[in-house]
Protein backbone atom coordinates (compact mmCIF):
# COMPACT_ATOMS: atom_id res chain seq x y z
CA UNK A 1 0.00 0.00 0.00
CA UNK A 2 2.83 2.40 0.80
CA UNK A 3 4.37 1.86 -2.63
CA UNK A 4 1.15 3.04 -4.25
CA UNK A 5 1.14 6.14 -2.07
CA UNK A 6 4.68 7.03 -3.15
CA UNK A 7 3.83 6.42 -6.79
CA UNK A 8 0.78 8.70 -6.60
CA UNK A 9 2.82 11.37 -4.80
CA UNK A 10 5.53 11.29 -7.47
CA UNK A 11 2.95 11.31 -10.27
CA UNK A 12 1.15 14.34 -8.81
CA UNK A 13 4.46 16.16 -8.33
CA UNK A 14 5.46 15.39 -11.92
CA UNK A 15 2.16 16.68 -13.31
CA UNK A 16 2.45 19.87 -11.24
CA UNK A 17 5.98 20.40 -12.54
CA UNK A 18 4.78 19.93 -16.10
CA UNK A 19 1.93 22.41 -15.63
CA UNK A 20 4.32 24.90 -14.01
CA UNK A 21 6.74 24.75 -16.96
CA UNK A 22 3.85 25.17 -19.41
CA UNK A 23 2.62 28.20 -17.47
CA UNK A 24 6.11 29.74 -17.43
CA UNK A 25 6.42 29.20 -21.19
CA UNK A 26 3.08 30.95 -21.77
CA UNK A 27 4.14 33.85 -19.55
CA UNK A 28 7.44 34.09 -21.45
CA UNK A 29 5.59 34.25 -24.76
CA UNK A 30 3.52 37.15 -23.42
CA UNK A 31 6.74 38.84 -22.26
CA UNK A 32 5.62 39.55 -18.71
CA UNK A 33 8.17 41.77 -16.94
CA UNK A 34 8.14 39.77 -13.69
CA UNK A 35 8.94 36.52 -15.50
CA UNK A 36 11.85 37.88 -17.57
CA UNK A 37 14.40 36.55 -15.03
CA UNK A 38 12.76 33.14 -14.90
CA UNK A 39 12.63 33.03 -18.70
CA UNK A 40 16.38 33.48 -19.03
CA UNK A 41 16.94 30.64 -16.55
CA UNK A 42 14.29 28.55 -18.32
CA UNK A 43 16.20 28.75 -21.62
CA UNK A 44 19.17 26.97 -20.06
CA UNK A 45 17.04 24.12 -18.65
CA UNK A 46 16.21 21.54 -21.33
CA UNK A 47 12.52 20.87 -20.66
Predicted model as a PDB file, atoms N, CA, C, CB and O in Angstrom, pLDDT in the B-factor column:
MODEL        1                                                                  
ATOM      1  N   UNK A   1       0.824  -1.208   0.000  1.00 69.00           N  
ATOM      2  CA  UNK A   1       0.000   0.000   0.000  1.00 69.00           C  
ATOM      3  C   UNK A   1       0.866   1.269   0.000  1.00 69.00           C  
ATOM      4  CB  UNK A   1      -0.936   0.000   1.219  1.00 69.00           C  
ATOM      5  O   UNK A   1       0.538   2.261  -0.651  1.00 69.00           O  
ATOM      6  N   UNK A   2       1.968   1.213   0.739  1.00 81.00           N  
ATOM      7  CA  UNK A   2       2.831   2.401   0.800  1.00 81.00           C  
ATOM      8  C   UNK A   2       3.483   2.693  -0.537  1.00 81.00           C  
ATOM      9  CB  UNK A   2       3.904   2.221   1.861  1.00 81.00           C  
ATOM     10  O   UNK A   2       3.729   3.853  -0.865  1.00 81.00           O  
ATOM     11  N   UNK A   3       3.766   1.655  -1.313  1.00 84.00           N  
ATOM     12  CA  UNK A   3       4.375   1.855  -2.629  1.00 84.00           C  
ATOM     13  C   UNK A   3       3.431   2.639  -3.532  1.00 84.00           C  
ATOM     14  CB  UNK A   3       4.735   0.502  -3.277  1.00 84.00           C  
ATOM     15  O   UNK A   3       3.865   3.514  -4.281  1.00 84.00           O  
ATOM     16  N   UNK A   4       2.142   2.325  -3.459  1.00 90.00           N  
ATOM     17  CA  UNK A   4       1.151   3.045  -4.252  1.00 90.00           C  
ATOM     18  C   UNK A   4       1.094   4.507  -3.864  1.00 90.00           C  
ATOM     19  CB  UNK A   4      -0.219   2.413  -4.092  1.00 90.00           C  
ATOM     20  O   UNK A   4       0.963   5.383  -4.720  1.00 90.00           O  
ATOM     21  N   UNK A   5       1.193   4.771  -2.560  1.00 92.00           N  
ATOM     22  CA  UNK A   5       1.142   6.143  -2.069  1.00 92.00           C  
ATOM     23  C   UNK A   5       2.318   6.948  -2.618  1.00 92.00           C  
ATOM     24  CB  UNK A   5       1.146   6.167  -0.530  1.00 92.00           C  
ATOM     25  O   UNK A   5       2.149   8.093  -3.039  1.00 92.00           O  
ATOM     26  N   UNK A   6       3.502   6.350  -2.613  1.00 91.00           N  
ATOM     27  CA  UNK A   6       4.684   7.031  -3.152  1.00 91.00           C  
ATOM     28  C   UNK A   6       4.542   7.280  -4.646  1.00 91.00           C  
ATOM     29  CB  UNK A   6       5.947   6.210  -2.878  1.00 91.00           C  
ATOM     30  O   UNK A   6       4.906   8.341  -5.151  1.00 91.00           O  
ATOM     31  N   UNK A   7       4.013   6.294  -5.335  1.00 92.00           N  
ATOM     32  CA  UNK A   7       3.830   6.422  -6.787  1.00 92.00           C  
ATOM     33  C   UNK A   7       2.871   7.558  -7.127  1.00 92.00           C  
ATOM     34  CB  UNK A   7       3.307   5.104  -7.378  1.00 92.00           C  
ATOM     35  O   UNK A   7       3.124   8.342  -8.041  1.00 92.00           O  
ATOM     36  N   UNK A   8       1.765   7.640  -6.380  1.00 92.00           N  
ATOM     37  CA  UNK A   8       0.779   8.700  -6.604  1.00 92.00           C  
ATOM     38  C   UNK A   8       1.393  10.061  -6.290  1.00 92.00           C  
ATOM     39  CB  UNK A   8      -0.484   8.466  -5.740  1.00 92.00           C  
ATOM     40  O   UNK A   8       1.175  11.031  -7.015  1.00 92.00           O  
ATOM     41  N   UNK A   9       2.161  10.125  -5.207  1.00 93.00           N  
ATOM     42  CA  UNK A   9       2.816  11.369  -4.801  1.00 93.00           C  
ATOM     43  C   UNK A   9       3.774  11.860  -5.888  1.00 93.00           C  
ATOM     44  CB  UNK A   9       3.574  11.168  -3.476  1.00 93.00           C  
ATOM     45  O   UNK A   9       3.777  13.039  -6.241  1.00 93.00           O  
ATOM     46  N   UNK A  10       4.580  10.947  -6.407  1.00 92.00           N  
ATOM     47  CA  UNK A  10       5.532  11.290  -7.468  1.00 92.00           C  
ATOM     48  C   UNK A  10       4.798  11.703  -8.735  1.00 92.00           C  
ATOM     49  CB  UNK A  10       6.469  10.105  -7.762  1.00 92.00           C  
ATOM     50  O   UNK A  10       5.206  12.654  -9.402  1.00 92.00           O  
ATOM     51  N   UNK A  11       3.723  11.006  -9.075  1.00 93.00           N  
ATOM     52  CA  UNK A  11       2.946  11.314 -10.274  1.00 93.00           C  
ATOM     53  C   UNK A  11       2.326  12.708 -10.175  1.00 93.00           C  
ATOM     54  CB  UNK A  11       1.849  10.259 -10.488  1.00 93.00           C  
ATOM     55  O   UNK A  11       2.361  13.475 -11.138  1.00 93.00           O  
ATOM     56  N   UNK A  12       1.758  13.034  -9.013  1.00 94.00           N  
ATOM     57  CA  UNK A  12       1.148  14.345  -8.810  1.00 94.00           C  
ATOM     58  C   UNK A  12       2.208  15.437  -8.907  1.00 94.00           C  
ATOM     59  CB  UNK A  12       0.431  14.408  -7.445  1.00 94.00           C  
ATOM     60  O   UNK A  12       1.985  16.476  -9.528  1.00 94.00           O  
ATOM     61  N   UNK A  13       3.360  15.195  -8.289  1.00 93.00           N  
ATOM     62  CA  UNK A  13       4.459  16.160  -8.333  1.00 93.00           C  
ATOM     63  C   UNK A  13       4.920  16.387  -9.765  1.00 93.00           C  
ATOM     64  CB  UNK A  13       5.634  15.680  -7.471  1.00 93.00           C  
ATOM     65  O   UNK A  13       5.177  17.521 -10.167  1.00 93.00           O  
ATOM     66  N   UNK A  14       5.022  15.314 -10.530  1.00 91.00           N  
ATOM     67  CA  UNK A  14       5.461  15.389 -11.920  1.00 91.00           C  
ATOM     68  C   UNK A  14       4.479  16.188 -12.771  1.00 91.00           C  
ATOM     69  CB  UNK A  14       5.633  13.987 -12.498  1.00 91.00           C  
ATOM     70  O   UNK A  14       4.884  17.000 -13.603  1.00 91.00           O  
ATOM     71  N   UNK A  15       3.191  15.953 -12.559  1.00 91.00           N  
ATOM     72  CA  UNK A  15       2.157  16.678 -13.311  1.00 91.00           C  
ATOM     73  C   UNK A  15       2.192  18.164 -12.961  1.00 91.00           C  
ATOM     74  CB  UNK A  15       0.752  16.091 -13.016  1.00 91.00           C  
ATOM     75  O   UNK A  15       2.062  19.017 -13.839  1.00 91.00           O  
ATOM     76  N   UNK A  16       2.368  18.471 -11.675  1.00 89.00           N  
ATOM     77  CA  UNK A  16       2.447  19.871 -11.241  1.00 89.00           C  
ATOM     78  C   UNK A  16       3.647  20.569 -11.876  1.00 89.00           C  
ATOM     79  CB  UNK A  16       2.538  19.956  -9.704  1.00 89.00           C  
ATOM     80  O   UNK A  16       3.560  21.721 -12.301  1.00 89.00           O  
ATOM     81  N   UNK A  17       4.765  19.851 -11.932  1.00 86.00           N  
ATOM     82  CA  UNK A  17       5.977  20.401 -12.539  1.00 86.00           C  
ATOM     83  C   UNK A  17       5.744  20.685 -14.022  1.00 86.00           C  
ATOM     84  CB  UNK A  17       7.166  19.431 -12.358  1.00 86.00           C  
ATOM     85  O   UNK A  17       6.166  21.717 -14.543  1.00 86.00           O  
ATOM     86  N   UNK A  18       5.071  19.760 -14.685  1.00 86.00           N  
ATOM     87  CA  UNK A  18       4.775  19.929 -16.104  1.00 86.00           C  
ATOM     88  C   UNK A  18       3.878  21.130 -16.337  1.00 86.00           C  
ATOM     89  CB  UNK A  18       4.122  18.673 -16.666  1.00 86.00           C  
ATOM     90  O   UNK A  18       4.117  21.917 -17.253  1.00 86.00           O  
ATOM     91  N   UNK A  19       2.841  21.279 -15.509  1.00 87.00           N  
ATOM     92  CA  UNK A  19       1.927  22.405 -15.631  1.00 87.00           C  
ATOM     93  C   UNK A  19       2.644  23.715 -15.353  1.00 87.00           C  
ATOM     94  CB  UNK A  19       0.743  22.240 -14.682  1.00 87.00           C  
ATOM     95  O   UNK A  19       2.389  24.723 -16.011  1.00 87.00           O  
ATOM     96  N   UNK A  20       3.557  23.698 -14.361  1.00 84.00           N  
ATOM     97  CA  UNK A  20       4.318  24.902 -14.014  1.00 84.00           C  
ATOM     98  C   UNK A  20       5.178  25.346 -15.195  1.00 84.00           C  
ATOM     99  CB  UNK A  20       5.203  24.649 -12.772  1.00 84.00           C  
ATOM    100  O   UNK A  20       5.212  26.531 -15.526  1.00 84.00           O  
ATOM    101  N   UNK A  21       5.873  24.403 -15.831  1.00 80.00           N  
ATOM    102  CA  UNK A  21       6.737  24.754 -16.964  1.00 80.00           C  
ATOM    103  C   UNK A  21       5.907  25.287 -18.131  1.00 80.00           C  
ATOM    104  CB  UNK A  21       7.564  23.529 -17.416  1.00 80.00           C  
ATOM    105  O   UNK A  21       6.326  26.213 -18.826  1.00 80.00           O  
ATOM    106  N   UNK A  22       4.725  24.699 -18.342  1.00 82.00           N  
ATOM    107  CA  UNK A  22       3.847  25.174 -19.415  1.00 82.00           C  
ATOM    108  C   UNK A  22       3.403  26.606 -19.133  1.00 82.00           C  
ATOM    109  CB  UNK A  22       2.616  24.248 -19.568  1.00 82.00           C  
ATOM    110  O   UNK A  22       3.370  27.444 -20.033  1.00 82.00           O  
ATOM    111  N   UNK A  23       3.059  26.878 -17.864  1.00 81.00           N  
ATOM    112  CA  UNK A  23       2.618  28.204 -17.473  1.00 81.00           C  
ATOM    113  C   UNK A  23       3.738  29.223 -17.663  1.00 81.00           C  
ATOM    114  CB  UNK A  23       2.141  28.200 -16.020  1.00 81.00           C  
ATOM    115  O   UNK A  23       3.500  30.328 -18.151  1.00 81.00           O  
ATOM    116  N   UNK A  24       4.958  28.851 -17.279  1.00 76.00           N  
ATOM    117  CA  UNK A  24       6.111  29.737 -17.433  1.00 76.00           C  
ATOM    118  C   UNK A  24       6.347  30.034 -18.906  1.00 76.00           C  
ATOM    119  CB  UNK A  24       7.372  29.111 -16.803  1.00 76.00           C  
ATOM    120  O   UNK A  24       6.633  31.172 -19.277  1.00 76.00           O  
ATOM    121  N   UNK A  25       6.226  29.005 -19.749  1.00 75.00           N  
ATOM    122  CA  UNK A  25       6.415  29.199 -21.186  1.00 75.00           C  
ATOM    123  C   UNK A  25       5.383  30.164 -21.762  1.00 75.00           C  
ATOM    124  CB  UNK A  25       6.338  27.859 -21.915  1.00 75.00           C  
ATOM    125  O   UNK A  25       5.710  30.993 -22.611  1.00 75.00           O  
ATOM    126  N   UNK A  26       4.144  30.056 -21.303  1.00 77.00           N  
ATOM    127  CA  UNK A  26       3.081  30.952 -21.773  1.00 77.00           C  
ATOM    128  C   UNK A  26       3.381  32.378 -21.328  1.00 77.00           C  
ATOM    129  CB  UNK A  26       1.692  30.497 -21.240  1.00 77.00           C  
ATOM    130  O   UNK A  26       3.231  33.323 -22.102  1.00 77.00           O  
ATOM    131  N   UNK A  27       3.809  32.525 -20.069  1.00 72.00           N  
ATOM    132  CA  UNK A  27       4.142  33.850 -19.548  1.00 72.00           C  
ATOM    133  C   UNK A  27       5.318  34.452 -20.319  1.00 72.00           C  
ATOM    134  CB  UNK A  27       4.474  33.769 -18.044  1.00 72.00           C  
ATOM    135  O   UNK A  27       5.342  35.657 -20.569  1.00 72.00           O  
ATOM    136  N   UNK A  28       6.283  33.628 -20.692  1.00 71.00           N  
ATOM    137  CA  UNK A  28       7.443  34.095 -21.445  1.00 71.00           C  
ATOM    138  C   UNK A  28       7.020  34.582 -22.833  1.00 71.00           C  
ATOM    139  CB  UNK A  28       8.494  32.973 -21.567  1.00 71.00           C  
ATOM    140  O   UNK A  28       7.537  35.578 -23.339  1.00 71.00           O  
ATOM    141  N   UNK A  29       6.076  33.864 -23.433  1.00 71.00           N  
ATOM    142  CA  UNK A  29       5.592  34.254 -24.759  1.00 71.00           C  
ATOM    143  C   UNK A  29       4.892  35.604 -24.701  1.00 71.00           C  
ATOM    144  CB  UNK A  29       4.640  33.188 -25.323  1.00 71.00           C  
ATOM    145  O   UNK A  29       4.947  36.383 -25.653  1.00 71.00           O  
ATOM    146  N   UNK A  30       4.231  35.877 -23.575  1.00 72.00           N  
ATOM    147  CA  UNK A  30       3.521  37.149 -23.422  1.00 72.00           C  
ATOM    148  C   UNK A  30       4.457  38.257 -22.959  1.00 72.00           C  
ATOM    149  CB  UNK A  30       2.368  36.998 -22.432  1.00 72.00           C  
ATOM    150  O   UNK A  30       4.063  39.420 -22.880  1.00 72.00           O  
ATOM    151  N   UNK A  31       5.706  37.887 -22.654  1.00 65.00           N  
ATOM    152  CA  UNK A  31       6.738  38.845 -22.262  1.00 65.00           C  
ATOM    153  C   UNK A  31       6.335  39.640 -21.013  1.00 65.00           C  
ATOM    154  CB  UNK A  31       7.027  39.802 -23.418  1.00 65.00           C  
ATOM    155  O   UNK A  31       6.358  40.871 -21.007  1.00 65.00           O  
ATOM    156  N   UNK A  32       5.971  38.916 -19.973  1.00 62.00           N  
ATOM    157  CA  UNK A  32       5.618  39.546 -18.706  1.00 62.00           C  
ATOM    158  C   UNK A  32       6.907  39.976 -18.005  1.00 62.00           C  
ATOM    159  CB  UNK A  32       4.780  38.575 -17.804  1.00 62.00           C  
ATOM    160  O   UNK A  32       7.858  39.199 -17.924  1.00 62.00           O  
ATOM    161  N   UNK A  33       6.942  41.196 -17.507  1.00 63.00           N  
ATOM    162  CA  UNK A  33       8.167  41.770 -16.943  1.00 63.00           C  
ATOM    163  C   UNK A  33       8.679  40.959 -15.747  1.00 63.00           C  
ATOM    164  CB  UNK A  33       7.920  43.220 -16.518  1.00 63.00           C  
ATOM    165  O   UNK A  33       9.882  40.736 -15.616  1.00 63.00           O  
ATOM    166  N   UNK A  34       7.772  40.525 -14.887  1.00 62.00           N  
ATOM    167  CA  UNK A  34       8.142  39.770 -13.690  1.00 62.00           C  
ATOM    168  C   UNK A  34       8.836  38.452 -14.040  1.00 62.00           C  
ATOM    169  CB  UNK A  34       6.903  39.493 -12.842  1.00 62.00           C  
ATOM    170  O   UNK A  34       9.734  38.008 -13.324  1.00 62.00           O  
ATOM    171  N   UNK A  35       8.419  37.835 -15.137  1.00 59.00           N  
ATOM    172  CA  UNK A  35       8.942  36.524 -15.505  1.00 59.00           C  
ATOM    173  C   UNK A  35      10.213  36.588 -16.345  1.00 59.00           C  
ATOM    174  CB  UNK A  35       7.896  35.760 -16.250  1.00 59.00           C  
ATOM    175  O   UNK A  35      10.766  35.544 -16.689  1.00 59.00           O  
ATOM    176  N   UNK A  36      10.685  37.770 -16.680  1.00 64.00           N  
ATOM    177  CA  UNK A  36      11.846  37.884 -17.566  1.00 64.00           C  
ATOM    178  C   UNK A  36      13.072  37.168 -16.998  1.00 64.00           C  
ATOM    179  CB  UNK A  36      12.175  39.353 -17.809  1.00 64.00           C  
ATOM    180  O   UNK A  36      13.829  36.549 -17.746  1.00 64.00           O  
ATOM    181  N   UNK A  37      13.271  37.249 -15.674  1.00 69.00           N  
ATOM    182  CA  UNK A  37      14.400  36.552 -15.032  1.00 69.00           C  
ATOM    183  C   UNK A  37      14.244  35.053 -15.102  1.00 69.00           C  
ATOM    184  CB  UNK A  37      14.538  36.978 -13.580  1.00 69.00           C  
ATOM    185  O   UNK A  37      15.206  34.332 -15.369  1.00 69.00           O  
ATOM    186  N   UNK A  38      13.025  34.576 -14.863  1.00 70.00           N  
ATOM    187  CA  UNK A  38      12.761  33.135 -14.900  1.00 70.00           C  
ATOM    188  C   UNK A  38      12.915  32.617 -16.324  1.00 70.00           C  
ATOM    189  CB  UNK A  38      11.345  32.819 -14.359  1.00 70.00           C  
ATOM    190  O   UNK A  38      13.361  31.490 -16.535  1.00 70.00           O  
ATOM    191  N   UNK A  39      12.546  33.437 -17.294  1.00 70.00           N  
ATOM    192  CA  UNK A  39      12.630  33.026 -18.698  1.00 70.00           C  
ATOM    193  C   UNK A  39      14.072  32.794 -19.116  1.00 70.00           C  
ATOM    194  CB  UNK A  39      11.987  34.077 -19.603  1.00 70.00           C  
ATOM    195  O   UNK A  39      14.363  31.846 -19.845  1.00 70.00           O  
ATOM    196  N   UNK A  40      14.973  33.649 -18.664  1.00 71.00           N  
ATOM    197  CA  UNK A  40      16.383  33.483 -19.034  1.00 71.00           C  
ATOM    198  C   UNK A  40      16.934  32.202 -18.428  1.00 71.00           C  
ATOM    199  CB  UNK A  40      17.222  34.698 -18.573  1.00 71.00           C  
ATOM    200  O   UNK A  40      17.726  31.501 -19.058  1.00 71.00           O  
ATOM    201  N   UNK A  41      16.510  31.895 -17.188  1.00 71.00           N  
ATOM    202  CA  UNK A  41      16.939  30.641 -16.549  1.00 71.00           C  
ATOM    203  C   UNK A  41      16.313  29.464 -17.292  1.00 71.00           C  
ATOM    204  CB  UNK A  41      16.539  30.612 -15.033  1.00 71.00           C  
ATOM    205  O   UNK A  41      16.957  28.438 -17.509  1.00 71.00           O  
ATOM    206  N   UNK A  42      15.050  29.628 -17.676  1.00 67.00           N  
ATOM    207  CA  UNK A  42      14.291  28.554 -18.325  1.00 67.00           C  
ATOM    208  C   UNK A  42      14.914  28.143 -19.654  1.00 67.00           C  
ATOM    209  CB  UNK A  42      12.846  28.989 -18.546  1.00 67.00           C  
ATOM    210  O   UNK A  42      14.793  26.989 -20.064  1.00 67.00           O  
ATOM    211  N   UNK A  43      15.576  29.073 -20.328  1.00 70.00           N  
ATOM    212  CA  UNK A  43      16.196  28.748 -21.617  1.00 70.00           C  
ATOM    213  C   UNK A  43      17.364  27.785 -21.467  1.00 70.00           C  
ATOM    214  CB  UNK A  43      16.667  30.015 -22.306  1.00 70.00           C  
ATOM    215  O   UNK A  43      17.678  27.020 -22.379  1.00 70.00           O  
ATOM    216  N   UNK A  44      18.010  27.836 -20.287  1.00 72.00           N  
ATOM    217  CA  UNK A  44      19.170  26.966 -20.060  1.00 72.00           C  
ATOM    218  C   UNK A  44      18.765  25.563 -19.597  1.00 72.00           C  
ATOM    219  CB  UNK A  44      20.097  27.597 -19.027  1.00 72.00           C  
ATOM    220  O   UNK A  44      19.557  24.625 -19.677  1.00 72.00           O  
ATOM    221  N   UNK A  45      17.520  25.427 -19.110  1.00 66.00           N  
ATOM    222  CA  UNK A  45      17.044  24.124 -18.646  1.00 66.00           C  
ATOM    223  C   UNK A  45      16.355  23.422 -19.803  1.00 66.00           C  
ATOM    224  CB  UNK A  45      16.079  24.271 -17.429  1.00 66.00           C  
ATOM    225  O   UNK A  45      15.385  23.951 -20.345  1.00 66.00           O  
ATOM    226  N   UNK A  46      16.827  22.247 -20.197  1.00 61.00           N  
ATOM    227  CA  UNK A  46      16.208  21.540 -21.332  1.00 61.00           C  
ATOM    228  C   UNK A  46      14.916  20.824 -20.941  1.00 61.00           C  
ATOM    229  CB  UNK A  46      17.189  20.531 -21.916  1.00 61.00           C  
ATOM    230  O   UNK A  46      14.950  19.652 -20.566  1.00 61.00           O  
ATOM    231  N   UNK A  47      13.801  21.503 -21.023  1.00 55.00           N  
ATOM    232  CA  UNK A  47      12.521  20.869 -20.658  1.00 55.00           C  
ATOM    233  C   UNK A  47      12.079  19.935 -21.763  1.00 55.00           C  
ATOM    234  CB  UNK A  47      11.427  21.933 -20.386  1.00 55.00           C  
ATOM    235  O   UNK A  47      11.028  19.303 -21.654  1.00 55.00           O  
TER     236      UNK A  47                                                      
ENDMDL                                                                          
END                                                                             
